[in-house]
Each structure stands twice: as structure tokens, then as C-alpha cells.
Amino acid sequence: MEIKKFINYLGDVRREIDKVTWPSKREVMITTVVVIVLACIFAVFFAVVDTIWYRTVKYLIEA
């Protein structure tokens, strides 16, 4: 009985996967580049903000 349920489940999974609209190779490449560029921009931004905060706090503590 359990095997039959499992086989039905696998059939349902297969039917759902067939309904999925997969992105093209071009779409994947474009979104990957966008994610990498944005990650670099945010890394630089947070590095600058972190440096400013660090120097501000250091100045206030030493003053």
C-alpha cells in the first residue's frame, strides 16, 4: 500500500516538474551577472560605511 502511494507521489512530482517554465541559458547568464555586479557594489558600499563608522568611533574614543 505504501509503495503505491509513493509511486503516485513520484508521478505527481513528475507532472508538476513538466509544468515548470525553465529560464533560458541567456536569462540565467544575465541574472547571474546582475547578482554578481550588485554583490560587488554592495560590498564596496558596506566597506566604505564600515570604514567611516570605524574611524568616527575611533576618533570619538580617543578624543
Buried (B, 14 or more C-beta within 10 A) or exposed (E): EEEEEEEEEEEEEEEEEEEEEEEEEEEEEEEEEEEEEEEEEEEEEEEEEEEEEEEEEEEEEEE
